[in-house]
Amino acid sequence: MKQKPIILSFPGWGTNAKFMKFQMGDLHDLISKQFEIEYLEPTFLIDSSLHVDPVMIKLIPPGEKIYRWGDKFMDMQQDVENAKKRILEDDRIIGLMGFSQGTCIVFDIGQQCHQNEELRKRIKFLILFTTSGLKPDKKIYNKQIPIRIPTLQTIGTKDFLYFENSESSHNQNRSDPQNSQI
């Protein structure tokens, strides 16, 4: 029996692999019909001294460990390198999926596909949940040769990023009738 292709899944700040699977709900069941989803555990244990979203804390069972990506200085480069190594070691990995902070790693790897032909051959798609959109790194991204990786980005209407973006977008697009020129 042929093994399913793998999607690596990167949870967000203040959660863990088990919680990300729970958050996926019915979508996990749907995607799992075609793909194996490997939920990765973030690398840095969060203690009570770091901010955790009060809504998320209520959803995590007492005693459950929660994590974030990055080292003690919030540098996620080692996490990105570890993920790239994992991708290049297993040719079944064809997609990346991230939630919130995990989308930063997914997006970074997506950008690096621009310079790394082996990564570019392997990564067929990206899925980004709860992201307000990420800006390309000008040192990596070349507008003349766009990265052509199908990408799905979503943001929930109850997410703080949605309100932050809709408010700033709303204010940027609104004209003040008192100051309008005719």
Disulfide bonds with the S-S distance in Angstrom:
none
